[in-house]
Amino acid sequence: MAASRDDIKFLSNPNLGNSRNKYCRFRKFGIKHIDYKDADFLLQFVNEQGKVLPRRITGNSLKYQRRVATAVKRARHLAMMPYVADLLK
């Protein structure tokens, strides 16, 4: 009698190796300019503490990750975004 998939107890997560492919949303949607005055858009690339998320998490290409970081820094300088926050989102 063979055990079905429901009967098998996994020691680790069976979906561990099945990750989605990351993509650069700027290249996919053809966004050429990142506006530092659009703070709501830039909040997608910042964690709860106000730190810029790395490329390996956001999936941005190097070119656009640099532009995002520059836009976040400019928005912070003009007080459109906080430098440090307890719970930003």
C-alpha positions as CSV (number, residue, x, y, z in Angstrom):
1,M,0.0,0.0,0.0
2,A,1.6,3.3,-1.2
3,A,1.4,6.4,1.0
4,S,-0.3,9.3,-0.6
5,R,1.1,12.8,-0.6
6,D,-1.3,13.8,2.2
7,D,0.1,11.1,4.5
8,I,3.7,12.1,4.1
9,K,5.1,14.4,6.8
10,F,7.7,16.8,5.4
11,L,10.7,17.8,7.6
12,S,11.1,21.0,5.6
13,N,8.9,23.2,3.5
14,P,8.2,21.3,0.2
15,N,7.9,24.7,-1.7
16,L,11.3,25.9,-0.5
17,G,13.1,25.7,-3.9
18,N,10.1,27.0,-6.0
19,S,10.7,30.7,-6.0
20,R,9.4,33.1,-8.5
21,N,11.7,34.9,-10.9
22,K,12.4,38.5,-9.9
23,Y,12.1,41.2,-12.5
24,C,12.9,44.8,-12.7
25,R,9.6,46.6,-12.7
26,F,11.1,49.7,-14.3
27,R,12.3,47.7,-17.4
28,K,9.1,45.7,-17.6
29,F,6.8,48.7,-17.6
30,G,9.1,51.1,-19.4
31,I,9.6,53.6,-16.6
32,K,12.5,55.9,-17.5
33,H,12.3,58.6,-14.8
34,I,12.0,58.0,-11.1
35,D,10.4,61.1,-9.5
36,Y,11.7,62.0,-6.1
37,K,8.5,64.0,-5.4
38,D,6.3,60.9,-5.5
39,A,6.8,59.7,-2.0
40,D,4.0,57.1,-2.2
41,F,5.8,55.3,-5.0
42,L,9.1,55.4,-3.2
43,L,7.6,53.8,-0.1
44,Q,7.5,50.5,-2.0
45,F,11.3,50.4,-1.9
46,V,11.7,51.3,1.8
47,N,11.1,49.0,4.8
48,E,9.3,49.9,8.0
49,Q,12.3,51.5,9.6
50,G,12.9,53.7,6.6
51,K,15.9,51.8,5.1
52,V,16.2,51.3,1.4
53,L,15.5,47.7,0.5
54,P,18.3,45.8,-1.3
55,R,18.2,44.6,-4.9
56,R,17.9,41.0,-4.0
57,I,14.6,41.7,-2.4
58,T,13.1,44.3,-4.8
59,G,14.4,42.7,-8.0
60,N,15.5,46.0,-9.5
61,S,18.4,46.2,-11.9
62,L,21.5,47.9,-10.8
63,K,20.9,51.0,-12.9
64,Y,17.4,51.6,-11.4
65,Q,18.3,50.6,-7.9
66,R,20.9,53.5,-7.9
67,R,18.2,55.8,-9.2
68,V,15.8,54.7,-6.5
69,A,18.4,55.2,-3.8
70,T,19.1,58.7,-5.1
71,A,15.4,59.6,-5.3
72,V,14.9,58.4,-1.7
73,K,17.8,60.5,-0.5
74,R,16.5,63.5,-2.3
75,A,13.0,63.0,-0.9
76,R,14.4,62.7,2.6
77,H,16.4,65.9,2.2
78,L,13.3,67.8,1.2
79,A,11.4,66.2,4.2
80,M,9.0,64.3,2.0
81,M,10.1,61.0,3.5
82,P,11.5,60.4,7.0
83,Y,15.1,59.4,7.6
84,V,14.1,57.1,10.5
85,A,10.7,55.8,11.4
86,D,9.3,53.3,13.9
87,L,6.5,52.0,11.8
88,L,6.4,53.7,8.4
89,K,3.9,51.4,6.7
